[in-house]
Amino acid sequence: MVGGLVLTVIGFLMGGVLSPTAITPAIALIIYMALISAVAYSLWSRLLAVNPVSRVSVFGFMNPVFGVLLSALLLGEAPARAPLPSSLPCCWSAAASSSSTNPKRPSELP
């Protein structure tokens, strides 16, 4: 809370203003981001409960790939051409590691 107050003071000192017309969209955006985070963490914990960590953790490395794809689809952004060839090995390694045979869980080991 103290950090938020300090940043608010800095914002005002740098010329920022509070607009009463922008409060409703800002609150809606904060609620939207909270819901997205809650759903993501719920799915992540559920995946960890029913799958081995080695299989689930691979999807954490896919965040940049999904970020680029979703920004292109939802926001109409054109991705730079240079990162695309370098993202192919990441996608391939994620697919290869998640499609391997079903490893034994620690509770199933002798």
Contacts in CASP RR format, 6 or more apart in sequence:
PFRMAT RR
TARGET T0000
AUTHOR 0000-0000-0000
METHOD contacts of the structure
MODEL  1
MVGGLVLTVIGFLMGGVLSPTAITPAIALIIYMALISAVAYSLWSRLLAV
NPVSRVSVFGFMNPVFGVLLSALLLGEAPARAPLPSSLPCCWSAAASSSS
TNPKRPSELP
44 56 0 8 1.000
47 56 0 8 1.000
47 59 0 8 1.000
48 56 0 8 1.000
52 103 0 8 1.000
52 105 0 8 1.000
54 97 0 8 1.000
54 103 0 8 1.000
55 97 0 8 1.000
55 98 0 8 1.000
55 103 0 8 1.000
58 93 0 8 1.000
58 94 0 8 1.000
58 97 0 8 1.000
58 98 0 8 1.000
59 94 0 8 1.000
59 98 0 8 1.000
61 90 0 8 1.000
61 94 0 8 1.000
62 90 0 8 1.000
62 91 0 8 1.000
62 94 0 8 1.000
64 87 0 8 1.000
64 90 0 8 1.000
65 87 0 8 1.000
65 90 0 8 1.000
65 91 0 8 1.000
68 79 0 8 1.000
68 83 0 8 1.000
68 87 0 8 1.000
71 77 0 8 1.000
71 79 0 8 1.000
72 78 0 8 1.000
72 79 0 8 1.000
END
